[in-house]
Each structure stands twice: as structure tokens, then as C-alpha cells.
């Protein structure tokens, strides 16, 4: 994996917006690993304005909060979480680009 640590962590934290990636992480047991859970806690530094200004997908911070919650396993065991997340991401994308189209 190339790039600086900053770039790698920026990319990873934004990957949390991808419901299929989250589903894969859950299926592979990543959320059972204390090391991985500690890494997710560490990534909360992205909430600071010093870092969050670099995020193209700031909604990843809300998802990170869910993933760092105590009931993460019940969230990830509920299939509706992934479908709802996918729908929400789609609507965010549509509305974001609709604003761009209206400016033209």
C-alpha cells in the first residue's frame, strides 16, 4: 500500500462509507479483533477540524461513531444496516451532484 500514513488513513476512514466493504469486514471477523477495534478508536482524530477538512465523504465520521459504539455487533448483524447505509450514500451522492448541476 503506497502513500504516506496520512493518505492511507484518509483513504481507509472514507472506505467506511462503503456498505459492501463494511459487510466484508464484518464477515471476515475484523470487528471481533481488539487490535482492529483499537485502530477504529484511533481514527477518531479525523473528527478534528484540522483533519476533517480533508474528507471528501465526511459522513464517514458518523459511520465511524457507529463502529466504535458498544453495540457494534448488533448493528453489523442487522442486514438492514447495510442496505440503509447504501441507500443513504446514494441519496447523498444524488443531492450533492444535483447542487452542482443547478449551478451550471
Secondary structure, 3 states (H helix, E strand, C coil): CCCCHHHHHHHHHHHCCCHHHHHHHHHCCHHHCHHHHHHHHHHHHHHCHHHHCCCCCCCHHHHHHHHCCCCHHHHHCCHHHHHHHHHHHHHHHHHHHHHHHHHC
